[in-house]
Amino acid sequence: GTTSMRVGGGFLVCSMLQTLFFRGGLAAKTPLLAFAPSPSLSSRHALSTFKHNPLPSAQPRPLSPPSSSSRVSLIAASAKRGFHASGTAGRGKSLGGKGVAAGVLVGGLGAGAWWIGSQGTSLYTAHSEQAETHTIGHTNILPGGMVTNEHFFKVPLDHSDPSKGTITVFARELVSAQHAAAMKNGGHAPPTLLFLQGGPGFPAGRPQSPNGGWIQRALQDYRVVLLDQRGTGRSSPVTHETLAREENAQRQADMLSHFRADSIVKDCEKIREEFLGKKQKWTVLGQSFGGFCVCTYLSMAPEGLAAALLTGGLPPIDDGCTADKVYDATYERMAVRTQRFYERYPQHIDTVRDIVSYLDKNPTPLPGGGTLTARRFLQLGLALGSGAGFEHMHYLLERPWKEGGGGLSYEFLVRVEGESSFETNPLYAIMHESIYCSGAKEGSQWSAGRRIDPRFDYKKTLADPNGQVMMFGEHTFEWMYEDYASLRGLKDAAHFIAGKKDWGKLYDAEALKKSTVPSAAAVYYDDVYVEHDLSVKTAALTGSGKGGSKMKIWVTNEYQHSGLRDDGYRILDRLLGMIRGTHQVPS
């Protein structure tokens, strides 16, 4: 029968289960459900139960206490007074067991708690013999009832040589209240969607509620996994401080070479197998650089994918380093974009000229220790590539000067400093050009600096009284390791990366051509970061071979690169409809 007690009675249930198990009266697959009204002292710290390890025979035996790496599964659903949770140590589709059918705790669940194995449907299921590779963090319920579960995975730094050690990769699992409630009642888990963030060098977003954007649409059909790609967020973060622990710049560069899309995809495959099992597939959604990773996934491990969705993230896939052609195109896009900004806000033609002219003569210390030079100021143009970028830039430039004159105001300097992510996310600066190197026999060699369009020479522009100063987009330069304080110590490592000539392949044109994975992509016609023409070429190749599943492409100028953030519900709904045949795009 089912045993149910409250708080202190919960401890009695565990004692009963323990006694039954050790006396042979409890089957190895008995499920245990827990209900915690609140994250109180009793529910977080008071109780340690016992862990079930699969035994070679049916004879039960005493079990050792759990370690911090114990892997359990967790179902959480909103409830009137808190959340329900159940855990398993094995994979399966239906609740089952002998003897005690289920133990149900209401409160009385402590920080050391872990669960007896069951065959229950769960948000996460994994083999306990692989316990050292995965730990479970906190479970929380956000406004709107969305359940979040934290997962930490140990993966090799170098997948080709595990002896080099491991790093941690963090993933946040999201489940709607409706799906969690259904699963608690014995229903199947929904399919899984993995989200890959843009970058390189940025963690996944931190959701605040399920109401709005692409997450709202995704949770209707899927449980969602938000991955902090290696080196970002809570995944063994790469910062100027952690890089300083390496012995020298060459060691820094050697380590950084393992933080590209090929390693990210291998991480994803390890995580997928632990989440779902080797035979279960997931759908992947990639935004910007995340879409680049999706193309690597389709090249290297398509067997893990049920479907592939890309937004603003189709890269050129030619062998070698394609950075030069990318920057030739994006300089042209940024020139047009800057002119459009000036057309909307003509007063800022002079504002930008005045600031650049001042900084050219007066490089200004920033509050955080870097230097605001004219060239660094022009990197603010990165913001123009988003849907609200013009307005964002307009308000930033409204009041740059000190009252009464005398230079740029402290408020303006603080705001300008906050616009940049290069210092807090050095992977974005150091590894950016390397994302265009696939099987290259040459390095990128500071491509953005080598290929700079003459229109972006601000000194020549200032010499023309009618010249309009062009602003940079997603371009990284050698001089950044002088102007950005926290990058200064990484200059030599950045040189090694820029000169590296033996990059592995990120994309396999033949594999993409033969792809049978249903795929759809949103390509933004005016994208200043990911060139439209190069994206269309990659889309045309993918799945074009005999028996392949041709990628469906939606080309639009309704959005800038930030489309998924600006109108995510509609964009994801459209892409899902494209792979399912309910949206006839292309017509």
Rosetta blueprint (number, residue, H / E / L):
1 G L
2 T E
3 T E
4 S E
5 M E
6 R E
7 V L
8 G H
9 G H
10 G H
11 F H
12 L H
13 V H
14 C H
15 S H
16 M H
17 L H
18 Q H
19 T H
20 L H
21 F H
22 F H
23 R L
24 G L
25 G L
26 L L
27 A L
28 A L
29 K L
30 T L
31 P L
32 L E
33 L E
34 A E
35 F E
36 A E
37 P L
38 S L
39 P L
40 S L
41 L H
42 S H
43 S H
44 R H
45 H H
46 A L
47 L L
48 S L
49 T L
50 F L
51 K L
52 H L
53 N L
54 P L
55 L L
56 P L
57 S L
58 A L
59 Q L
60 P L
61 R L
62 P L
63 L L
64 S L
65 P L
66 P L
67 S L
68 S L
69 S L
70 S L
71 R L
72 V L
73 S L
74 L L
75 I L
76 A L
77 A E
78 S E
79 A L
80 K L
81 R L
82 G L
83 F E
84 H E
85 A E
86 S E
87 G E
88 T L
89 A L
90 G L
91 R L
92 G L
93 K L
94 S L
95 L L
96 G L
97 G L
98 K L
99 G L
100 V L
101 A L
102 A E
103 G E
104 V E
105 L E
106 V E
107 G L
108 G L
109 L L
110 G L
111 A L
112 G L
113 A L
114 W L
115 W L
116 I L
117 G L
118 S L
119 Q L
120 G L
121 T L
122 S L
123 L L
124 Y L
125 T L
126 A L
127 H L
128 S H
129 E H
130 Q H
131 A H
132 E H
133 T H
134 H E
135 T E
136 I E
137 G E
138 H E
139 T E
140 N E
141 I E
142 L L
143 P L
144 G L
145 G L
146 M L
147 V E
148 T E
149 N E
150 E E
151 H E
152 F E
153 F E
154 K E
155 V E
156 P E
157 L L
158 D L
159 H L
160 S L
161 D L
162 P H
163 S H
164 K H
165 G L
166 T E
167 I E
168 T E
169 V E
170 F E
171 A E
172 R E
173 E E
174 L E
175 V E
176 S L
177 A H
178 Q H
179 H H
180 A H
181 A H
182 A H
183 M H
184 K H
185 N L
186 G L
187 G L
188 H L
189 A L
190 P L
191 P L
192 T E
193 L E
194 L E
195 F E
196 L E
197 Q L
198 G L
199 G L
200 P L
201 G L
202 F L
203 P L
204 A L
205 G L
206 R L
207 P L
208 Q L
209 S L
210 P L
211 N L
212 G L
213 G H
214 W H
215 I H
216 Q H
217 R H
218 A H
219 L H
220 Q H
221 D H
222 Y L
223 R E
224 V E
225 V E
226 L E
227 L E
228 D E
229 Q L
230 R L
231 G L
232 T L
233 G L
234 R L
235 S L
236 S L
237 P L
238 V L
239 T L
240 H H
241 E H
242 T H
243 L H
244 A L
245 R L
246 E L
247 E L
248 N L
249 A H
250 Q H
251 R H
252 Q H
253 A H
254 D H
255 M H
256 L H
257 S L
258 H L
259 F L
260 R L
261 A H
262 D H
263 S H
264 I H
265 V H
266 K H
267 D H
268 C H
269 E H
270 K H
271 I H
272 R H
273 E H
274 E H
275 F H
276 L H
277 G L
278 K L
279 K L
280 Q L
281 K L
282 W E
283 T E
284 V E
285 L E
286 G E
287 Q E
288 S L
289 F H
290 G H
291 G H
292 F H
293 C H
294 V H
295 C H
296 T H
297 Y H
298 L H
299 S H
300 M H
301 A L
302 P H
303 E H
304 G H
305 L E
306 A E
307 A E
308 A E
309 L E
310 L E
311 T E
312 G L
313 G L
314 L L
315 P L
316 P L
317 I L
318 D L
319 D L
320 G E
321 C E
322 T L
323 A H
324 D H
325 K H
326 V H
327 Y H
328 D H
329 A H
330 T H
331 Y H
332 E H
333 R H
334 M H
335 A H
336 V H
337 R H
338 T H
339 Q H
340 R H
341 F H
342 Y H
343 E H
344 R H
345 Y L
346 P L
347 Q H
348 H H
349 I H
350 D H
351 T H
352 V H
353 R H
354 D H
355 I H
356 V H
357 S H
358 Y H
359 L H
360 D H
361 K H
362 N L
363 P L
364 T E
365 P E
366 L L
367 P L
368 G L
369 G L
370 G L
371 T E
372 L E
373 T L
374 A H
375 R H
376 R H
377 F H
378 L H
379 Q H
380 L H
381 G H
382 L H
383 A H
384 L H
385 G H
386 S L
387 G L
388 A L
389 G H
390 F H
391 E H
392 H H
393 M H
394 H H
395 Y H
396 L H
397 L H
398 E L
399 R L
400 P L
401 W E
402 K L
403 E L
404 G L
405 G L
406 G L
407 G L
408 L E
409 S L
410 Y H
411 E H
412 F H
413 L H
414 V H
415 R H
416 V H
417 E H
418 G H
419 E H
420 S L
421 S L
422 F L
423 E L
424 T L
425 N L
426 P H
427 L H
428 Y H
429 A H
430 I H
431 M L
432 H L
433 E H
434 S H
435 I H
436 Y H
437 C E
438 S E
439 G L
440 A L
441 K L
442 E L
443 G L
444 S L
445 Q L
446 W L
447 S H
448 A H
449 G H
450 R H
451 R L
452 I L
453 D L
454 P H
455 R H
456 F H
457 D L
458 Y H
459 K H
460 K H
461 T H
462 L H
463 A H
464 D L
465 P L
466 N L
467 G L
468 Q L
469 V L
470 M L
471 M L
472 F L
473 G L
474 E L
475 H L
476 T L
477 F L
478 E L
479 W L
480 M H
481 Y H
482 E H
483 D H
484 Y L
485 A H
486 S H
487 L H
488 R H
489 G H
490 L H
491 K H
492 D H
493 A H
494 A H
495 H H
496 F H
497 I H
498 A H
499 G H
500 K L
501 K L
502 D L
503 W L
504 G L
505 K L
506 L L
507 Y L
508 D L
509 A H
510 E H
511 A H
512 L H
513 K H
514 K L
515 S L
516 T L
517 V L
518 P L
519 S E
520 A E
521 A E
522 A E
523 V E
524 Y E
525 Y L
526 D L
527 D L
528 V L
529 Y L
530 V L
531 E L
532 H H
533 D H
534 L H
535 S H
536 V H
537 K H
538 T H
539 A H
540 A H
541 L H
542 T L
543 G L
544 S L
545 G L
546 K L
547 G L
548 G L
549 S L
550 K L
551 M L
552 K E
553 I E
554 W E
555 V E
556 T E
557 N L
558 E L
559 Y L
560 Q L
561 H L
562 S L
563 G H
564 L H
565 R H
566 D H
567 D L
568 G H
569 Y H
570 R H
571 I H
572 L H
573 D H
574 R H
575 L H
576 L H
577 G H
578 M H
579 I H
580 R H
581 G L
582 T L
583 H L
584 Q L
585 V L
586 P L
587 S L
